[in-house]
Amino acid sequence: MAVKVYIVYYSMYGHVERLAEEIKKGADSVDGVEAKLWQVPEILTEEVLGKMRAPAKSDIPIITPNELTEGDGFVFGFPTRFGMMAAQFKAFLDATGGLWKTQQLAGKPAGIFYSTGSQGGGQETTALTAITQLVHHGMVFVPIGYTFGAGMFEMEEVKGGSPYGSGTYAGGDGTRQPTRLELEQAFHQGMYIATITKKLKEAA
């Protein structure tokens, strides 16, 4: 039976979704692992999204809290809002109270990835504040550390991400897209988490 890695994300302008796609490729590259993309529900109205000039959502399926129990490992992705995860993703996690009560996610590995508008916009605070969500569920936080190697020390170009997880910058107007190096880091994260998830499941 394949090891299931769920990449669950919220993306308003497509930056997080682009990272999610690359994370899935990385996870799928691990033998015996089956990765799946999921979106969390939108909580803003079409009118508000229109005023924010948000593009239409992709056809990636919307996940429900109970479907999380079917995953063996997770990578959660979201844009930053004032230094922490966007309200859409927080609302989804707030709806997992039933899973928390029964600790159905306890012991399962989870990583995080993110997008911020600028270098000082929360690349690390977003990750740090997100860890509390995993802790209350008893999940095992899996950072990438410095396993990405030389790419972690790149100083010649602007690069999102950190030891906490892969990341990108959207820029002040949202026009900046994930770079080659950021996508490579996302691929690495998918591969890394899939490998850890597989080891934990096989050892169970």
Helices and strands as residue ranges (DSSP letters): E 3-9, H 15-28, E 33-39, H 46-51, G 65-70, E 73-81, E 84-85, H 87-94, H 97-102, E 109-116, H 125-137, E 140-141, G 149-153, E 167-169, H 180-203
